[in-house]
Amino acid sequence: MAVSRRSMLTGTAGAMLAVGASGPAVAGARPGDPARRAADGQDYLIGCGIADATGAIAGQGMMGYSELDQVATGLLMRCWARAYVIVDRATGDRIAFVTADIACLFQSVHLAVLARLAQRFGDLYTERNVNINATHNHNSCGGTAREYAYSLAAYGFQQNSHEAEVNGIVAAIVAAHERLAPGTLLLGRGELHDASANRSRVAFDLNPAEDKAEFPDAIDPAVTVLRLRQGGRDIGAITWFATHGTSLTDRNTLISADNKGYASYRWEHDEMGVRYLDGPAGFVAAFAQTNPGDITPNLNVIPWHPTGPTEDNRVNCALIGERQYQAGRAAFAAARPMSGSGVDAALRYVNMGDTAIDGDYTPDGKPARTTPAMMGASAAATSSEDNWNTQLPFLYEGQQNPLVIALGGVNAPVEQWMRDVQAPKLIVAPLGILPPRPWAPLVLPIQILRVGELVLACGPAEYTIVSGLRIRRVVARALGVPVENVLMQGYANGYSGYVTTPEEYVSQQYEGGETLFGRWTLSAYMQEFDRLARAVAARIDPGRGPAPLDWTSGPQPNLLPPVPPDVPVGGHGFGDVVDGPAPGYPTGATVSVTFAGAHPNNDFHTGGTYFEVQRDDGSGWRRVFDDNDWCTELHWSRPDGQPAASLIRIDWTIPPDAESGRYRIEYTGDGRDPAGAVTRFGGTSAEFTVG
């Protein structure tokens, strides 16, 4: 396996991929500079950028677990967008690749980002050559989607968090674009076997033996790292590995970036010395997903129960994040030049709610089709391996849900042919045919990106490891490259639930219930990826396909009550210390300071911080930690009987390597008056000693 993963591009299609892009499939190419390229030996222009995409950290629903009682009460770590722009200097062709620390990259967000890019760059960055994907962190800000299926789970559409997400992604791309400089790419590979487990083994075991043989432990252990350099300096890394962003459980109510965000922080902040508030990052480390649809980071799986000392399972988050960081770092260190060069990109929209499928792509060889999106009972039950809570305790995974069976499901408005295609799913929500418009997208993009010998098959869903394998196989065959050179890039350019194999689907575990377009969803993706890959190989323009829905039209419900104007906590002014620190602390202890604050959503402090932990270095107070550090937390609450006042508690768990000395905590808040004016204020704790 190790040898084949490093195989060179083979076949006629592979040879065509290795040359500079040309023809209709890569329209918009710009002239390169071959003379300059030959002089410095650097084939690409490369730029990396990072930007803050954190939305509301208090009082709004969170996204990932889709549970109404998971409402944000503060901040553990910020959510970042990490962008990489790669330009082939020989042809001028380029791609932009973005990984965001969010649950899902919703189509409404994707389209909004593309519109902003068009305003700024014209046709330089388009839906064809831009890929935006999510880490699938289950602790990000909710309400960013305009699609009802995903906004209502967070109490409706929240314009402020939507804008923060869109602006952060655009800002990251702009930052990467502005830092383009000659550079080189290297590719590293490895394996990681102790950061994931299969949470749906009963479904996985229904797959054919030849598929299961590819994954002896029922996980995808592959670690793939793209190493980006300018001159002789490393400026970034993208690490792909399949594990869910569910280390922090649904009992956590602090906005965070989960295990992949922790891995990024370890590489950027702890190893490379990035300080996010001190100017452009010199190194950007993204940890992207592949096909973790049935893969959990919670290694004890069934029944799920936290093994760490806290119910939010902070220990697991750091453990799984650390293991990804170390595995990525090892593959990065062993990275080598790629056998192919240049970049390619192609994208086509497909109506996944109405796709006729040729028998070549189904297990039984018979033609099939998809239906509009339908959610099953097992999806509403949520994943028993990763969810503490459930909104509907009478539902559970598997086909036999007695109450739903007794009620006949919610099948009344669903036509018989749709039920047949969706069988054996018990339909509880016919999302694709609900008024006033589909609640989940039906017309969705699939995309193929190539960077050197690495090919990404990019899809807008959560693919199980065997589903990802089958798509990789058809893409590799069409392009004439080894399957090891193709990765499944899930959570990309949209979101539409899960994709199981037809064999997995029949067990109706959580993933099968969330395979929205029916049993043959994967077969439809295989067919459409095959067609797109063949168009890329033949240098044929695949066409855009049907237009996606305009999600900006129609009503956008917001179920949250208005936030009242701020008033200070009774007996205090804004910024006062309500509960101060002790005089001194040893390392490992937690310092807690509570301020009379204001609602954090008045100003997200984008690119900044709500507070600083400061140390007196002899010449003045210097910031040593802020609200993005793993060792700090911000907790927001309302005092009893004071519905317009805010308490802001800041916790700092002192790291073992913290310097001895005098410290204090400084908080910055923003109060909103009845007229809507927002005024900044601050507060500072008493000094305390450490060590």
Sequence and secondary structure as in RCSB ss.txt:
>XXXX:A:sequence
MAVSRRSMLTGTAGAMLAVGASGPAVAGARPGDPARRAADGQDYLIGCGIADATGAIAGQGMMGYSELDQVATGL
LMRCWARAYVIVDRATGDRIAFVTADIACLFQSVHLAVLARLAQRFGDLYTERNVNINATHNHNSCGGTAREYAY
SLAAYGFQQNSHEAEVNGIVAAIVAAHERLAPGTLLLGRGELHDASANRSRVAFDLNPAEDKAEFPDAIDPAVTV
LRLRQGGRDIGAITWFATHGTSLTDRNTLISADNKGYASYRWEHDEMGVRYLDGPAGFVAAFAQTNPGDITPNLN
VIPWHPTGPTEDNRVNCALIGERQYQAGRAAFAAARPMSGSGVDAALRYVNMGDTAIDGDYTPDGKPARTTPAMM
GASAAATSSEDNWNTQLPFLYEGQQNPLVIALGGVNAPVEQWMRDVQAPKLIVAPLGILPPRPWAPLVLPIQILR
VGELVLACGPAEYTIVSGLRIRRVVARALGVPVENVLMQGYANGYSGYVTTPEEYVSQQYEGGETLFGRWTLSAY
MQEFDRLARAVAARIDPGRGPAPLDWTSGPQPNLLPPVPPDVPVGGHGFGDVVDGPAPGYPTGATVSVTFAGAHP
NNDFHTGGTYFEVQRDDGSGWRRVFDDNDWCTELHWSRPDGQPAASLIRIDWTIPPDAESGRYRIEYTGDGRDPA
GAVTRFGGTSAEFTVG
>XXXX:A:secstr
 HHHHT    HHHHHHHHS   SGGGTT     HHHHHHH   EEEEEEEEE     EEEEEEES  TT EEEEE
SS  EEEEEEEEETTT  EEEEEEESSS   HHHHHHHHHHHHHHHTTSS TTTEEEEE  BTEEES    SHHH
HGGGTB  HHHHHHHHHHHHHHHHHHHHT EEEEEEEEEEE  SS EES HHHHTTS HHHHTT TTSS  EEEE
EEEEETTEEEEEEEE    B SS TT  EE  HHHHHHHHIIIIIIT   TTSSS S EEEEE  S TTEES TT
 SS    SSSTT HHHHHHHHHHHHHHHHHHHHT EE S   EEEEEEEEETTS EE GGGSTTS  EE  S  E
EHHHHT  TTT S  S TT  SSS  HHHHHHTTT TTS HHHHHHHTT  EEE GGG SSS SS SEEEEEEEE
ETTEEEEE SSEE HHHHHHHHHHHHHHHTS GGGEEEE SBSS  BEE  HHHHTT  HHHHTBTT TTHHHHH
HHHHHHHHHHHHHT      S    TTSS   B S         TT  TT EEE   SEE TT EEEEEEEE  G
GG   TTS SEEEEEE SSSEEEEEETTSTTEEEEEE  TT TT EEEEEEEE  TT   EEEEEEEEEEEE TT
S EEEEEEE   EEE 
